[in-house]
Amino acid sequence: MKKQSIVSALILAGIAAAAPAFAGIHYKSVTTTQDARGKGTDVRVEGWVAGPSSRVEFKASENPLFKEGGYLITKDAGETIFLVDPEEKTYAKWDLRATLGAAGAIMNGMGPLLKLEFTEPKVEKLLDEEGPAVVGLPTRHLRFRTTYTLKMKVMGMGNESAVVSEEDIWVTDRLQDAALALWLRTDPPQTGNEQLDKLISSGRERFTGFPLKTVIVSTSTNKKNNKATTTRTTMEVTELDTAADVPASSFAIPAGYEQVESPLPMMPQGGRER
């Protein structure tokens, strides 16, 4: 029996040694959003990256699309993304551009029921300085202010608000793996609404590298009653290991999982096809 145990242990050790693993990146991140009423929500993720492959697992989330325990995976730096649901044993192809494109198509397709107009955004660079180390990496601290006016009509009833958004970014150029952008995004996808795309893209080609921390404070002031509402969103990488052993199986869809339709909203007629 003792000899059998030794042989079994050697076999298991051989299997473990044969399992491919890559030197990669392991990180944890927390995104906290505080709405105008002061209510806060957290999204906590854990990520693994090896070259063009990435996995982002949702450890805590109140978003119904991103259930706790579910995860996103890509093997081509985000060109193709799958949303995996271990509870249901399913997976779906996930297109972030199509998700936001559906939102843009909804706005485009509602015609006279909903009309949004955005003035030309003004983007000011307020700060560009050496920042503190975040999770052991040097950063550049940037601050931008974006201002614009939003005019909204719902079934003919109009409202106009002045919006001021201030964004602090602590970005590092020490990380090169493009697949980090699966979660640590530096460029916003397009929505399909021309004005909204122009707004969210304004000033975006302004830094290289990956953000390790961002703080966005947005204040909207109603021009009729001068009432202001403020939201605050903070994203921070809380743990980072740039020499982690990442098994290749981290980026594989488990055997036996069923492919299902992507959980995207239906695009109304008249929306832009993608």
N, C-alpha and C positions, 0 to 999 in steps of 0.2 A: 504493500500500500504506500509505503514511504517513497519507493522508487517511482510508482505511478504519479504521486503528487509532484515529485521533482520534474518528471516528464511533462505533466500538464502545465506546470508553471513555466517551463521553457517554451512550450507551444504558445501559451498566452503572451509571453514576452515577445516571441517572434511575430505574432499577429500585430501586437501594438507597435513594434518597430517598423512593420511593413506599411502601416497606415500613414499615408502622406500627410505632412504638416508643413506649414510655411512660416517663416519669420514675418510677422506682420504687426498690426496695431490693434490694441484693445482699449476701448474707452467707455466712459459712462457720462451721460449728459442729462441735465434737468432743464426743462422749459416751463416757466411759471408765467401765467397770464392773469392779470388783475383787471377786472372790468370796472366800468364807471361807478358801480355800487360798492366796490371794494372787495368783491368776491373773487377769490383766487382759485385757479385750477393748475394742476401740475401734469406734465407728461415726462416720464422718466424712461430713458432708453439705455441699452447697452449695445455697443457696436464692436464688430470685428472687421478688419480690412487686411487684405493681402493682395498687393498689385491691383488689378482691375476688379477684384471681387470684394464684395462688402455684404455684411449682414447687420441689420438694425432690429433689435428685439425690444418690444414694448413691455416694460416692467410695471408701469402704472400709466393708465390713460383713461380719460373720460370721453374720448372720441370714439363713437360707435364703429367707425371703420377700422380703427387701430385697437383691437381688443388686447387686453393684457395677455401676454404669452404668445401673441402673434408676432410675426416678423416680416421684414422686407429683405429680399436678397437680390443681388445682381452679380453677374460674372463679367460684365463688359462696361464697367465704370458708369453704370446708370442708364445706358442706352436701352436695356431690357430689364425690367424690374418685376418681381413676382411678390405678391402678398400671400403669405402662408398662414393658415389657421390650423394649429395642431389640435385644437378641441374638436373641430369638425372634420379634420383630416382632409382639408381641401387647399387648393392654391388657385390664384387668379393672376393673370397678367395685369400689371398696374402701370398706368401711364399718367404720370403727374401732370404733364401738359394737357392731356385730354380731360383730366379732372377739373383743372382750372378753366380749360376751354369750354367745358360744359357750363360752368358758372357764367362765362362770358356769353355763351350762346343763349342762356336763359335771359340775360339782360338784353341781348340783341333781339330776341324773339318775342318779347312781351309788348313791343310796339308802344301804343299810346298808354297802356296800363302803367308802365314804369319807364321813366325817362331820367337818365343820369347825365349830367354834364360836368366835366372837370376843367377848370382853367389851367393854363400852362403852368406847370409846377416850377417853383423857384427853389433851387438847391444851393445851399451855402455850406462851404467847408469851414467849420468853426475851429477845428483842432486837428493837428497832426504832430504827434510827439512820441517819444519812446515810452512804451508802456511797461507795466510790471510783468514779471514772469507769471504765467498761468499754467498750472500743472507742469511746472518745470521748464517751460519753453518761453523764450523771449517773445515779446509782442510789440506791435505798433498800435498805439491808441488813436483812433480817428473819431471825430464827431461831425455829424452832418445835421443840418436843419432843412426840412422840406416843407414848403407852404403852398397851399392851393385853396381854391374855393370849390365846394361841391354844391351843385344845384340839382335837386331831386324833385320830380313830380310823380305823384302816385294818383292815378285816375284824375289828373288835372289839378290836384291840390299841390301847391308848390312849397318848397322849403329850401333855404340856403344856409350853408354853414361854412365858416372859415376853419381850415384844418392846419394845425402846426404839428409836425412830427419831428422829434429829435432822436437821433440814433447814435449811440456810442458803440464802437466796435473795437475789440481787442483781437488783432489778427496776427498770425504767425506765418513766416515763410519757411519754417523748418520741416513742414510736412509736405510731401510731394505726391502721395498716392491719390490719384484722381477719384477713386471710388469713395473717398471720404465725403464727396459731395452728395452721396445718397442721403446724408442727414445734415452735414455741415455745409449747407449750400452757400454759394457766393453769387449766384446769378438767379434771378426770378424767372420761372417759366412764363410763357405767354398765355393769356386767358381767352383770346379771341375777341375781346372788346377793345377796339382801337384806342379809345381814350384812356381806359384803365391800364392797358399795356404800356402806353406812353408814360403814364404816371409812375407805375411801379418800376419801370426801367430807368427812370430819370436818375442820373448820377451813379448808376450801378457799376459802370466800368471805372472804378475808382481805386481799387486795391487788388493786390494779388495775394495768394495764400489762402488759409482757411481760418474762419473765425472760431476762437476758443471761448469768447464771451460776447454777447450783444445785449444791449438794453435799449428798448424802443419805447418812448413815451409819446403818445399821440393825444392831442387835445382838439376837440371839435366844439366850436362856439356857434350856437344858433344866432343868426343875425337879427331875428325878430325879437327874441326875449333876452338875448345876451347870456343865455344859459350855457355853461361849458361842461363838457363831460370828458374825462380823461381815462385812457387805458394804458397799461404798462405791461410790456412783455420782456422777460429776461431769459436768455439761454446761456447756460454755462457748462463747459466740459469740466467735470469734477474729478475724474480719474483718467490717467493716460499711461499706457505702456507701449512704447514704440519698438520693443523687442520681444513681443509676445509670440508664443507658439500657437498658430491658428490652424486647426485641422481642416483639410480640404472638405470634409463632410459638413463643415459649417455653412457652406454655400450650396449644398445639394438639397433638392426637394426630396423628402423621405419617400421610399418606395411604398406604393399602394395609395398614395394621396390622389384624390380626384380633382381634375381641373374643372373650375366653374367659371361662370361669367364674372367679369370685373364688376365690383360693387360701385359702379359709377352712376350718377343720375342720368336719366334719359335726356338727350339733347332735343329740344323742340324743333319743329320745322322752321327753316330759315336760319338755323345756327350754322356756323362754319364747320364744314367737315374737316377731319384731320386724318 
